[in-house]
Amino acid sequence: MPHNVRKEVSEADILFMKRALALAEKGRGAVSPNPMVGAVIVKDQKVVGEGYHRAYGQAHAEVNAINAAGDAAVGGTLYVTLEPCHHTGKTGPCTRLIFESGIARVVVAMVDPNPIVMGQGINFLRSKGIPVTENVLEEKARELNRGYIKHVTTGKPFILLKVAQTLDGRIATSTGHSRWVTGEDARIYVHRMRSENDAVLVGIGTVLADDPHLTVRKVKGPSPKRILLDSQLRVPLDANILADDYPQKTVIFTTPLASKEKISRISERGCTVISLDADERGWITQELIWKTLGSLGFTSVLVEGGSRVHTECIKSGFVDEIVFFIAPKLMGAGLDSIGDLEIRNVNSALELEDVKIRRFEKDIMINAKLKKGSGV
């Protein structure tokens, strides 16, 4: 039977899959580059075991749920947010354990797009006589693991670009002052965004102007790795991202133009410095940035600017989603949030789609995707 067959889905299937998705979310920030996965085992309409993938290298969600259920798993239905694996990686194949546990039916939210899985787990279970129902709340499952999906299908991370600007498009005054453009509620939301991504990326201009920590402080959650684009390695040795309590979370992309002595001094602090080839401008290309981050295992990156980084990211076409925080303020002259995109005709303007709008106490957030094929 082909792995894309879908059987009738009951209200109970949807209910228990929602529970599995909620469990999967608990692994955020701890499992990357693996996907977040939740699993629930149900027997006689009662949950007899549940679990989720807690951390990279640890037991998968299905294993934790089966262990929690014990003998009660026999004859039960397993709800899992991603197709069970059928290969040996950090752990053994979940499909064989599912079969040996006596589970009678499996319901999955989505097929695993990873080429080493992609239908093999489902086909194995069916070959053992276990019915499998697919695509239950698939859209929600795909949204949950959008970083993982992008990473395993392209080798690059999911790229979320965040811009905080005034109504007239400024991120700083003409003197460079930028604290704070948006209100406290919006800033709290940005800290939540940080906690939900593997890394936050900025350019050297932001570090020189604002000396940010780029950590999670206003909400409960893990702090991401910090990626700095610094072609000439101008970062001060007393910058917060080098001198705070988390230097091991800092990764600097530089070029052969950088001082070898300074690279050594920064590396001694526990930071990672990676030298990459530069283009004719002396900058690292977007393609190389994202390819390298993907090879390092980053599945999702929050880009926080500044203006030049915003511009280069958008021009490259690699950005998956943009979040604008717009404050009801006017600065007149100042630093543009986005620079020249080299668009000279209104009909060539980049278009946004799937637009969502949210209002905070003072500010407005616009969340959207860049429409593929729009622009020049």
N, C-alpha and C positions, 0 to 999 in steps of 0.2 A: 504493500500500500504506500503511495507517495506520501512524503512527510508533510505536505501542505493540505491534507484532508482535514476538514473541520466538522465535528459533529455538533449536535444541538447543545447549546449552553444553557444551563438552568440559572435561576436566581441565586441558588446556593453556590454555584460555581463562581459567580461574580463576587458574592459576599466573601468567600474564603480567599479568593485571589486578592481582593482588596487588603485582607489581613496580611497575606504574604508580601505584598508590595510595601505595606507599612513596616514590616519586619526588615525588609531589604534596606530600607532607608537608614536603618540604624548603623549600617556598615559604612556610611558615607565618611570619607576622610581617612579610612583605615585599610581599605582593601585594594586600592589602586596599585598597579594597573589592572587588577582583576575587576570584574563587574560586581555590583551590589546585587545580592540574591537573597530572597526570603523563601521559606518553605513551610507549609502547614499540612499536617496529616489529619484527615477527618474520617471518622468511622461512626456509622449510625447518627449522622448529622452533628456529631460532637468532635471538637478538637482534642486529639489524643497526643499530639506532639507537634512542636514547632521549633524553628530555628532560623538563623541567618548566618551569612558569611561574616565573621567578626573582624578578621584581619588577614592581610595578605600572607599566604603560606599556611594558614590554619585551616581547619576542617570546613568543608563547603556546607551550605545551608541544608542540603538534603541529608547529609551525614548527621548534623546536629538534630534535625527533626526526627530522624529514624531512631537515634539514640535516646531521645526524649520519650518517644512513643513505646519503645521496647516491643514486647510481644503484641501490643495493641495495634501495631502497624499492619499485622496480617489481615488481609481483606479490606484494608482502608484505601482512601483516595489521597494521593499526594498532589498538593497544589504548589507549583514552583514558578517563580517569576522569569526564569530563563531555562532553556533546554538543558537537561542534565548532561554533564560531560561524559564522553566515552573514551577518554585517553588518560594516560598517566602523566601528571605534571608534578606540581608540588605535593599533590595528594593523588590517591588512586581514583579510578573511574567511578563516578556516582551511579552510573547505570547498573553496574553489576550488583552493587549494594542494594539498590532499589529492588532488583529482581530477587535477590536472596532474602530480602526482608519480608516477602510475601505481600507486598502492596499490590492491590488488584486493579488500580486505575491511576493514570497520571494526567494532570491538567497543567499545561504550560502556557505562560503568557506570550512568549515569543521564541522563535528559533534563534539559536546562538549564531550570529554572523561570522564568528571566528572560523576561518577555513578549516581548522583542525577539528571542529565540531560539526557545525552546519548540517544538521539533519541526522547525523550518525547516531546520536544518542536516542532520538525518537525512533529511528528505524530499528535499532537494537531492541528497544523495549517492545516494539510491536512484533518483532521476530520471536520474542519470548511469550507472546500471547497476552501482553498487557496493553489494553486500549489506551490511546493517548489522544486527548483533546487539545487542540492548539489555538493560539491567537485569542485567548481570553484576556481582555484589557491590554491588548498588545500596544496600543498607542501610549498608554501610561507607562508600560514597561520600557518602551523605547525612549521616552522622555527621561525616565529615571537613569538610564545607562547611556545617555547620548554621547558622553565622553568616551566610554569604552567602545561603543559602536564605531565612532569616527576613527578611533585609534586602530582597531583591528582591521578596518576596511581600507584605510588610507595610509596608515603609518604616522599620522599627524594627530595632535590633540584637538579637541573641540575648543574653539577660540571665542571667548565672550569679551567684547569690548565695552568698557564702561566709561562714560563721559559725564562729568559734573560741570555744568555751565550756567551762565546767566541767560536770561531771555534773549539777549542780543549776541549769544554765542561766544562769550568770553570765559576762560578758565582762570584768568589772573588779570590784575590791573596792568597798566603800562609800566609800573615799577616792579612787576613780578609778584606782588602780594596776592596770595590765593586762599588764605585761611580765614573764614571758611566760606565757600561759595554757597553750599547748600546747608540746610538745617540739620538738627540733631537726628531726627527720625530717618532722614535719608542716609545719613552716615552710619547709623546702626544697621540699616538694610545692607549697606556695602560690606560691612563686617560679616554679615551672614553670607553674602556672596563669596567673600574670601574663604570662609570656612567650608564652603561647598565645592571648592576647586583645588586641584593639586598644586597649583602655583599661581602667583600674581606677578605680572611683568610690567616693568617701567623702564624708561630711558634714563640716561645719566642726567639729562636736564631736570627731571623731577627730583632726583636725589640732591643735586646741587641747590635747587631752589627751596625744597621743602624738608629735606632730610627725614623722610618718613621711616617708620618702623615696618610697615606693611604686614603687621601681625593682626590676629583676631583678639580684640579686647572688649568690645561692646556687647558681644553675645557669647554664649557658651559654644565652643566648638574648636576643632584643631586649627592651628595656624598653618597656612600653606608654605611651600617653598617660595623663595623670592628670587626672581630672575631679573638681572640688571643687564641692559644693553649698553655697553661702554667701550666703543671702538678703540679709544686711546687710553683707557684705564685712568680716567680722571677722578674716580671716586676717592674722596678723602679717607684716610685711614681711620679717622674718628667718626665716620658716618654711622648712623644707627644700625644699618643693615650689616655692618662689619663689627661694630663695637658693643652691641647689645648681648643678651644672654643666648642668642640663637644663631651664631655665625654659621653653624653647620647647615642651616636652612637657606643660605645664600649661594646662588649660582651666578657667576658673572660671565657673560659672553663678550670677549674682546677680540682683537685682531693682532697680527704680527707687529703692528705699530706699538703695542704696549711694552712698557719697561719690564724686562725679565726680573729685575730686582724687586719691583713692586709686586709682580705676580707671586714671587716667592714669599714676600712679607704677608700678603693677603692669604695665601694658601696655608701659612703657618697657623692662622687663626681658626682653621677648620672650614673655611669657605672653599668652594670649588670654582676654579677659574678655567675656562675653556677658550682656547684661541681658534677662531674660525677665519676663513678667507674673507677678504673685503672686496667690494666692487670698486669701480673707478672713482666713486665718491669717497671711498674709505669706510663705507658702511657695510654691515653684514646684511645680506639679502634676506627678505622675508622667507623665501623658499628654504634657505639653509637654516634659519632660526627654527622654523616649525618642524622641519625634518629632524633636526638634532634633538629638539625637545621630545619628539615622538620616540626617537631611538633610546632616550634616557628613561622612557617609561611614563612620561607625563601624558595623561589622557584628557585633561581639561586645564585651560589656562585663562585667568582673568587678566585682561590687559587694562592697566590703569593710567597709561599715558606716559608723558604729556603730548603736546600738540603734534610734534613730529612723528612720534610713534603712532598716534591715532591715524595720522594721514597716510603713513606708509602701509599700515595694516589694511586700511580700507582700500587703498589703491591696488594692493596685491590681490584682492579678491578672496583671501583665505579666511576672512572673518565669517563666523557662522551666525552670530547674533550680536546685536548692539543694544545697550541700555543707556538711555539718556536721562540724567537727573537735571531737571530745568528749574532754576530758582527764579522767582519773580523779582529779579533785580536787573538793573541796567548799568553797564560800566562805560559805554562809549568806547574810547580807545582802550586797547588791552590785548592780551594774547588770545588768538583765535583757538577754539576747541579743535577745529580741523583746518588744516592749511589747504594749499592749492591741490585739488584733485585733477587739475589739467582738463577740466570740463569747460568747453567754450560755447556750448549750445544747450539751451534749457532742455531740449528733447533728449539730450544725452545724460541728464542727471541720474544719479543712482537712485533706484526706487527701493522702498522698504515694504515688506508684507508681513502678514500675521501680526499686525500691530496691536499691542495691548497697552492700556493706559491706566495708571494708578495714581491716586493723589495722596500725598502725605500731608502733615499739618500745614506746611508752607510750600512744599515743592511738588512738582509733577514728575512722574517717571514714565517714560515711553520705552517699551520693550518691543523689538522688532527684528526681523531677519532681513538680510540683504537679498533682494530679488535676483535670482540667478539670471544672467544674461542682460541685466539692465545696465545702463551707462555706456561708456565708450566701447 
